[in-house]
Amino acid sequence: MTKHIENIEELSFFALRLAELAGSISMPYFRKPLAVEHKADASPVTIADRSVEAAMRERIEKKYPTHGIFGEEHGKKNLGEKQLWVLDPIDGTKSFITGMPTFGTLIAYLENGAPIIGVIDIPATDERWLGVSGQPTLFNGYECRTSPCRRLADANIYATSPDIFDAAGRDAFERVSRRAAMRRFGGDCYTYGLLASGHVDAVMEMSLEPYDYLALVSVIEGAGGVITDWTGSALHEGSDGRVIAAATPDLHAEIVSLIQ
């Protein structure tokens, strides 16, 4: 049952318009000469990242001036408010700057810390997933479902890169992924959308930030999947950045059992 949010349709529509805005700004920069800077954590950033987030923040502040905002590039504002937008303007900046079309924009809307709306938007391929708590996930306007895969031995599993794991995390990923039917790397947030649509069976990652994973929650759950931290606990703003997403509860439980 959908959590009672009085203006959920308005908020969902607004989140989709934010995604359209983001794509209209990022795509003119894609596969064009682009200066790349590096932040304090050595991760890359471009004018596209900053411009997209600035535009989304301006739109939110105009429409919902009392709402909080937490963005990757421009920080936090009004975090004490119960309504919070969490933004990743370009998830997969490394893909973006190397011409790979798997980058996306992630938009999450939370109330009282709970993810209510999530958008995964892949502008280069014109693909978009919308998740709303208690409602079926939509892929380009149509309902989508995760695969029926229940056993790791039958599953394909993804991680964006082996470099996201520390030593202990890499050992855990090896224990899990070597038991899968297939493992692959790459995809950024696109992989989670493909999981929601039934093409990917599981994703296992670490070193993620809230703006990397909060938008995924409503999308995966609304498609019938399960997404948690590595202990099986619900994801929230203070989670440790270790994420498991799986197509079915049985598959998810098997993965969690292997890393405890």
C-alpha positions, 0 to 999 in steps of 0.5 A, spaced: 500 500 500 502 506 498 504 511 503 500 516 504 503 522 501 498 527 499 501 530 493 504 524 491 502 524 483 505 532 483 511 530 486 512 524 481 511 528 475 516 534 478 521 528 479 520 526 472 521 534 469 527 534 473 530 528 469 528 531 463 531 538 465 538 534 467 538 531 460 537 537 456 543 540 460 548 534 460 547 531 453 550 537 449 556 536 453 556 528 452 562 526 447 565 533 446 571 536 449 571 537 456 575 539 462 576 534 467 577 536 475 578 532 481 575 533 487 578 532 494 577 524 494 580 524 487 573 523 483 572 526 477 567 532 476 566 536 470 562 543 468 556 538 466 555 535 473 555 542 476 551 545 471 546 539 471 545 539 479 545 547 479 539 547 475 535 542 478 536 545 485 534 552 482 527 548 480 526 545 487 528 551 490 522 555 486 517 549 487 518 547 494 522 552 497 522 549 504 524 542 502 531 540 503 536 538 498 542 534 498 546 534 492 553 531 490 556 537 487 553 543 491 552 540 498 546 540 503 541 545 504 535 545 509 537 538 512 532 539 518 526 539 513 522 532 513 522 533 505 528 531 502 531 531 495 537 527 494 541 528 487 546 525 483 547 529 477 551 525 473 552 518 476 558 515 472 562 521 471 567 516 468 563 513 463 560 520 461 567 523 460 570 517 456 563 517 452 560 511 455 552 512 454 551 508 461 551 514 465 545 517 468 541 522 473 539 519 480 533 523 483 530 521 490 525 524 494 524 522 501 519 524 507 522 523 514 528 519 512 524 514 508 525 513 500 518 515 497 520 516 489 526 514 485 528 516 478 534 513 474 534 517 468 539 515 462 539 520 457 544 517 452 539 512 451 532 515 452 531 510 458 527 512 464 525 508 470 520 511 476 519 508 482 514 510 487 513 507 494 507 502 494 506 502 486 509 498 480 515 501 477 515 504 470 520 504 465 518 509 460 511 509 462 510 502 462 510 497 468 516 493 469 518 487 473 525 483 476 527 477 473 524 470 477 531 468 478 532 465 485 538 461 485 545 465 485 548 459 481 543 461 475 544 469 476 548 474 472 551 479 477 554 486 476 558 491 480 560 497 476 568 496 477 572 491 481 576 498 484 570 500 488 571 494 493 576 494 499 580 488 500 575 485 505 569 487 500 573 484 494 574 477 498 566 478 499 564 479 492 569 473 490 565 469 494 559 471 491 560 472 484 564 466 483 558 462 485 554 466 480 552 463 472 556 470 470 559 476 473 560 482 469 563 489 471 560 496 468 554 500 468 553 505 473 546 506 475 544 503 468 545 496 471 540 497 477 535 499 471 536 493 468 535 489 474 528 492 475 527 490 468 529 483 469 535 483 465 540 483 470 539 479 476 543 482 482 548 487 483 553 488 489 557 494 490 560 498 496 563 505 497 557 508 495 554 515 497 547 516 499 546 520 492 548 513 489 543 509 492 537 512 495 534 513 488 534 506 487 530 503 493 523 505 490 525 503 483 528 496 485 522 495 490 517 497 486 519 492 480 519 486 485 526 486 487 530 487 494 535 492 495 539 493 502 546 494 505 550 488 506 547 486 512 540 485 509 538 492 513 534 497 509 538 503 506 537 510 509 541 516 508 546 514 514 548 507 511 555 505 510 555 505 502 555 497 501 549 495 497 546 489 494 540 489 490 537 482 487 531 480 483 528 476 488 528 475 496 531 468 495 536 470 491 538 476 496 538 472 502 543 467 499 547 473 497 547 476 504 548 469 507 555 468 503 558 475 506 556 474 513 
